[in-house]
């Protein structure tokens, strides 16, 4: 069957070339048109034309069979430097479902082996490349988002620093040295000019230079009269510098944050977690809760951690203070931060309580869950009554108090059956509590809890 070399334009306006086997040129043109190609040139001297169109040093010829997008089988040859690159080209440019692909100069036995081997290895490699590209894109998106978050935080802090510095200049307008006022104005104008830059390190460095300058001893005209003001300004400058450093070098996450991040990645955002991942989630649930923590609660906890870090830094600053006045102002700042921490902890407790109420209000309990809660409540009250009776009976017998006549009814709680009943009831309350608190919507754990209940009850009854 004659072989034709063609040059065509696909639907994406890309120029493609290759070879096709057909009885005649009309059949070849018809087949290419059916694939949606616009034919530019066609020639029977396929091999020569291909050799002229590409560099011939490393070019190899490959034979393939495929299914086109119309479901029709296509058999042909194509040239390229590497078999995998040829496979990718057939998939992306020609939109073929490749069935077989092998080098033309192979022996017949080698061709048979290549046909049996198929193209699964190329499919896997192409899938791995796509996954690598997707992972790289996700990483770039995360990096970009992380940069934008850091930039937004830095802008907020820079605005705060500038506002504070302007307030300081306004307060001590008449006491500041003229050269000092000019220098501060220079720093402020510089930071205003660059604060929208993407060079975050340069912005931060400029702010730190200004704050370092504010801590100089000779910024006031009369140093002796403004010793307290100088100390306060130095404390404020150090505090703002600590905050800038915190944005640049955020505090490391503790082990509970790491657990929460692990759960988000492997359980919450994973449609099919493995058995080991589910087991790990079960083990860490008592430490971080059974459900992911609310974003507002996480943010509130983070604020407390930041305040704790600031308190530690100011305590260190207190012991490094150069004079008593500096110590006094530092101590005042520590107490202010301590009170701020108290308010933050109170706000966190209120927030947790509110979120819990909102969550409970939005939960629709099933009939079985309602029944479990009622049994748990009833069993708890009965067990409470028995415990009260038990300790009251011990007290009465110890003091030899005669309140009730010695009837069979008064001795009923001393029988073995009642002891077994209340022991089993105690275990029921324990296991129901575990089920309701930790495994409410996890039916897979029901057989395990029931088995433990039966085994433990049997062991106690048989050995009581």
Secondary structure, DSSP 8 states (H G I E B T S, - for coil): --EEEEEEE-TTS-EEEEEEE-SSHHHHHHHHHHTT-EEEEEES-HHHHHHHHS-SSS-EEEEEEEE-TTS-EEEEEEEES-HHHHHHHHHHTS--EEEEEEETTS-HHHHHHHHHHTTHHHHHHHHHHHHHHHHHHHHHHHHHHHHHHHHHHHHHHHHHHHHHHHHHHHHTTTTB-HHHHHHHHHHHHHHHHHTTSS-HHHHHHHHHHHHHHHT-GGGBS-TTTTHHHHHHHHHHHHHHHHHHHHHHS-----HHHHHHHHHIIIIIT-TT--HHHHHHHHHHHHHH-SS---HHHHHHHHHHHHHHHHHHHHHHHHHT-SSHHHHHHHHHHHHHHHHHHHHHHHHHHHHHHHHHHHHHHH----HHHHHHHHHHHHHHHHHHHHHHHHHHHHHHHHHT---S---TGGGGGGSHHHHHHHHHHHHHHHHHHHHHHH-TT-GGGHHHHHHHHHHHHHHHHHH-
